[in-house]
Amino acid sequence: MELGEIKRLKGVRKVTVLTAYDAQTAKIMDTAGIDMILVGDSLGMVVLGYEDTKQVTMEDMIRHTEAVARGAPHTHIIGDLPINSYDTVEDALRNARRLLEAGAHSVKLEGNKPEVVRALVNEGIPVMGHLGLLPQTAEVMKVRGKKRSEAERILADAKELEELGVFSVVLECIPLNLAKQVTQAIGVLTIGIGAGVHCDGQVLVVNDMLGMDEGYSPKHSKIYANLNDVIGEAIRTYIEEVKAGKFPKDKHSFH
């Protein structure tokens, strides 16, 4: 689906977004009909094993964006600009172009950075904003916007981002009533993650919704499959069969 079609879904139906970091997973999403795929810097935790997103580099993002683009040729792909990659307008333009060259169709950045967003939009680069909890700079991972002043700031930032020309705004971990207010106040899509039912669409980290990490399920997420157990059982069975000489059989051999 083209970006123009996706933008027109506001008020028509909910928009579906998931993260992906590899070609095979992206292919499954592409075939299933997901609206957009976010190559998120969350790959720092779920792929690279870091504690947060603060160590993710442009090289990491480019490699994984290329992989997702190869797997999902029919889906709009959003490339996350990692920490320190858009500190200046020059940095933002250079690195956004690198993500587009890697196969992304748009880029996402955290916070309200008017000069950066304006420059990207003026260059014809579609931009997704990101407000609320900002993992790249947050010292504590908690809900944002509970305080009146903080809520007013998020709403004002959302309105400014719309004026600057973003096509969508991610709202992460904010009260659902605030998300509703923001969604009603702006004409571009709001994509929620921990922001409740009133957003125009939803995004989840694919590893979270597939139950890949035993014992870990964020409040804002839902486990749609328990792949930790499924994969673990398959591997244990493989180990047992190899040790017992049950695999490979003749049908797995070449003659």
C-alpha positions in Angstrom: 0.0 0.0 0.0 1.3 3.4 -1.0 1.9 6.1 1.7 -0.9 8.3 0.3 -3.4 5.5 0.8 -2.2 4.8 4.3 -2.5 8.5 5.3 -6.1 8.5 4.1 -7.0 5.7 6.5 -7.4 8.2 9.4 -11.0 7.9 10.6 -11.7 5.0 8.1 -10.0 2.1 9.9 -7.1 1.3 12.2 -3.6 1.2 10.8 -1.4 -1.9 11.5 2.3 -1.6 12.2 4.9 -4.0 13.5 8.6 -4.0 13.8 10.8 -6.3 11.8 14.6 -6.7 11.6 15.1 -9.5 9.1 14.0 -10.6 5.7 12.1 -13.8 6.7 10.0 -12.1 9.3 9.4 -9.1 6.9 8.3 -11.5 4.2 5.7 -13.1 6.5 4.3 -9.6 7.4 4.3 -8.6 3.7 2.3 -11.7 2.8 -0.1 -11.2 5.7 -0.9 -7.7 4.7 0.6 -5.5 7.4 0.2 -1.8 6.5 3.6 -0.6 7.5 6.8 -2.2 8.9 9.0 -0.2 11.3 12.7 -1.2 11.3 13.0 0.0 14.9 16.1 0.7 16.9 14.5 -1.7 19.4 16.7 -4.2 17.5 19.3 -3.1 20.0 17.6 -5.2 22.7 15.8 -7.9 20.8 18.5 -8.6 18.1 21.8 -7.3 19.4 21.3 -8.0 23.1 21.9 -4.5 24.4 20.0 -3.2 27.5 18.5 -0.3 25.5 18.6 1.5 22.2 21.4 3.9 23.1 24.2 1.8 21.4 22.4 1.3 18.1 24.4 2.7 15.2 23.5 3.8 11.7 25.4 0.8 10.4 23.1 -1.4 12.4 20.0 0.3 11.1 21.2 0.2 7.4 22.0 -3.5 7.6 18.6 -4.4 9.0 16.7 -2.0 6.8 18.2 -3.6 3.8 17.2 -7.1 5.0 13.6 -6.0 5.7 13.4 -4.3 2.3 14.4 -7.5 0.6 11.7 -9.5 2.4 8.9 -7.0 2.1 8.7 -5.5 -1.4 5.1 -4.6 -1.2 5.0 -2.9 2.3 5.8 0.7 3.3 9.0 0.5 5.4 9.9 3.1 8.1 13.6 3.3 9.0 14.3 4.5 12.6 17.0 7.2 12.9 19.1 6.0 15.9 20.4 8.1 18.7 22.9 10.8 17.6 22.2 10.3 13.9 20.0 13.5 13.6 21.7 15.9 16.1 22.1 18.4 13.3 20.2 19.1 10.1 23.2 17.9 8.1 23.4 14.7 10.0 19.7 14.1 9.7 19.6 14.6 5.9 22.7 12.5 5.3 21.5 9.6 7.5 17.9 9.8 6.3 19.1 9.4 2.7 21.2 6.4 3.8 18.1 4.7 5.2 16.1 5.5 2.0 19.0 4.1 -0.1 18.8 1.0 2.1 15.2 0.4 1.2 13.1 2.5 3.6 10.3 4.7 2.3 10.2 7.0 5.3 12.1 7.7 8.5 11.2 8.1 12.2 12.8 10.3 14.7 12.1 11.0 18.4 11.0 14.3 19.9 10.1 17.6 18.4 13.0 18.9 16.4 11.5 21.6 14.2 14.6 22.4 12.1 15.4 18.8 11.5 11.8 17.8 10.6 11.4 20.8 8.3 14.6 20.1 6.5 13.7 16.5 5.9 10.2 17.3 4.7 11.5 20.0 2.4 13.7 17.5 0.8 10.8 15.2 0.1 11.6 12.7 2.8 8.5 11.4 4.6 8.8 11.7 8.4 7.1 9.9 11.2 7.3 11.7 14.6 7.5 10.1 18.0 6.3 11.6 21.3 5.7 10.5 24.8 8.3 8.1 26.1 11.5 8.6 24.1 13.7 5.6 24.7 16.8 7.1 23.1 17.1 9.8 25.7 14.9 8.5 28.6 16.7 7.8 31.9 13.7 6.1 33.3 11.2 4.0 31.3 7.8 5.2 32.5 4.5 6.6 31.3 4.7 10.2 30.1 2.0 12.9 30.1 0.4 12.2 33.5 1.3 15.7 34.7 -0.7 18.5 33.2 2.3 20.4 32.0 3.8 17.3 30.3 0.5 16.5 28.6 0.2 20.0 27.3 3.7 19.8 25.9 3.0 16.5 24.1 -0.2 18.0 22.6 1.6 21.1 21.5 4.4 19.1 20.0 2.0 16.9 18.1 0.3 20.0 16.6 3.7 21.5 15.6 4.9 18.2 14.1 1.7 18.2 12.0 2.4 21.7 10.8 5.9 20.8 10.0 4.6 18.1 7.7 5.0 14.7 9.4 2.7 12.0 8.0 2.3 10.3 11.3 3.2 10.5 15.0 4.0 7.5 17.3 2.6 8.0 20.8 4.4 5.9 23.2 3.3 5.1 26.8 1.0 8.0 27.4 -2.5 8.0 29.1 -5.2 6.9 26.8 -7.3 10.0 27.3 -4.3 12.2 26.3 -3.8 10.0 23.2 -7.4 10.5 22.4 -7.0 14.2 22.7 -4.0 14.2 20.4 -5.6 12.0 17.9 -8.6 14.3 17.6 -6.5 17.4 17.5 -4.3 16.6 14.6 -5.1 15.5 11.0 -2.3 13.0 10.6 -2.2 9.4 11.8 -1.4 8.6 15.5 0.2 5.2 16.0 0.0 4.0 19.6 2.3 1.8 21.6 1.0 1.8 25.1 -1.3 4.7 24.3 -4.7 3.0 24.3 -7.5 2.3 21.9 -8.1 5.8 20.6 -5.1 6.1 18.3 -5.4 5.7 14.6 -3.3 2.6 14.6 -1.0 0.4 16.7 2.6 -0.7 16.6 4.2 -3.5 18.6 7.7 -4.9 18.8 7.3 -8.2 16.9 9.4 -10.2 19.4 7.1 -9.1 22.2 3.9 -10.0 20.5 5.3 -13.4 19.4 6.4 -14.3 23.0 10.0 -14.7 22.1 11.4 -13.6 25.6 10.3 -16.0 28.4 8.7 -14.2 31.3 8.8 -10.8 29.5 5.6 -9.1 28.4 5.3 -5.3 28.7 1.9 -4.0 30.0 1.2 -2.3 26.6 1.8 -5.5 24.6 -0.1 -8.7 24.0 1.3 -12.2 23.4 -0.3 -13.6 20.3 2.0 -16.7 20.1 4.4 -18.3 22.6 7.3 -18.9 20.3 9.8 -19.1 23.2 8.2 -22.4 24.1 7.6 -23.6 20.5 11.2 -22.9 19.4 12.7 -24.3 22.6 10.8 -27.5 22.3 11.8 -27.9 18.6 15.5 -27.4 19.6 15.3 -29.8 22.5 13.7 -32.5 20.2 16.5 -31.9 17.6 19.2 -32.3 20.2 17.6 -35.6 21.4 17.2 -37.0 17.9 20.8 -36.2 16.9 22.2 -37.7 20.1 20.0 -40.8 19.6 20.9 -41.2 15.9 17.3 -40.6 14.8 18.3 -37.6 12.6 19.3 -37.5 9.8 17.4 -40.5 8.2 18.0 -41.9 4.8 15.5 -39.4 3.3 17.6 -36.5 4.5 20.7 -38.0 2.8 22.0 -37.7 -0.8 22.8 -40.8 -2.9 
